């Protein structure tokens, strides 16, 4: 990242759907200029430029001038930082004050076991998505 961004600020930047679409586009298509992004998303080049400025300030995208063309790319390190922050958030609702797995040891009730099962499914889905992402990067 160009600068270390506070996670809460990073997620504020990502709270705008257009910026998320832009990151997704850059991640899937690779380096693109503002004009190509604008055409793909269906907004003006000026709007794209403003969103890119904010994404760049947050450290989520990088750019390097190549003559008249300025290709933008996703900063993979910044996205990994976002992933890590999200992974640290406790999904059982305790805000990090418990160890959910320990709470289902022994003789838990049905409700606790069902909640634990849902947590495991969510974690498994995240792991499967990460595996697919890594595999698709390795194929390139």
Buried (B, 14 or more C-beta within 10 A) or exposed (E): BBEEBEBEEBBEBBEEEBBEBBBEBBBEEEBBBBEBBBEBBEBEBEBBEEBBEBBBBBBBBBBEEEEEEBBBBBBEEBBEBBBEEEEEEEBBEEEEEEEBEEBBEEEEEEEBEEBBEEBEEEEEEBEEEEEEEEEEEEEE
